[in-house]
Amino acid sequence: EGTFEAFSSRCTHQGLPVQQVTDAAIVCGHHGSTFSLADGSVITGPATQSLTEATVSRSGDTLTIS
């Protein structure tokens, strides 16, 4: 049950992969950018652009991200 959101795993600052998802944010440990879990928007920089949203589809108990 519920709503699912998915975003690119690449930080918009330099394209490096984000390292962690916490209860509060998506975190890129390379330079400290953090992004909103709700919409991928920047909480703290140096990134200035939101993470790219991906499409999530559900079939039974399986989620597919594209």
Secondary structure as the mmCIF struct_conf table of DSSP 4:
data_model
#
loop_
_struct_conf.conf_type_id
_struct_conf.id
_struct_conf.beg_label_comp_id
_struct_conf.beg_label_asym_id
_struct_conf.beg_label_seq_id
_struct_conf.end_label_comp_id
_struct_conf.end_label_asym_id
_struct_conf.end_label_seq_id
STRN STRN1 ALA A 6 PHE A 7
BEND BEND1 SER A 9 SER A 9
STRN STRN2 ARG A 10 ARG A 10
TURN_TY1_P TURN_TY1_P1 THR A 12 GLN A 14
BEND BEND2 GLY A 15 GLY A 15
HELX_LH_PP_P HELX_LH_PP_P1 LEU A 16 LEU A 16
STRN STRN3 PRO A 17 PRO A 17
HELX_LH_PP_P HELX_LH_PP_P2 VAL A 18 VAL A 18
STRN STRN4 GLN A 20 VAL A 21
BEND BEND3 ASP A 23 ALA A 24
STRN STRN5 ILE A 26 VAL A 27
TURN_TY1_P TURN_TY1_P2 GLY A 29 HIS A 31
STRN STRN6 THR A 34 PHE A 35
TURN_TY1_P TURN_TY1_P3 LEU A 37 ASP A 39
STRN STRN7 VAL A 42 THR A 44
BEND BEND4 GLY A 45 PRO A 46
BEND BEND5 GLN A 49 GLN A 49
HELX_LH_PP_P HELX_LH_PP_P3 SER A 50 THR A 52
STRN STRN8 GLU A 53 ALA A 54
STRN STRN9 VAL A 56 SER A 59
TURN_TY1_P TURN_TY1_P4 GLY A 60 ASP A 61
STRN STRN10 THR A 62 ILE A 65
#
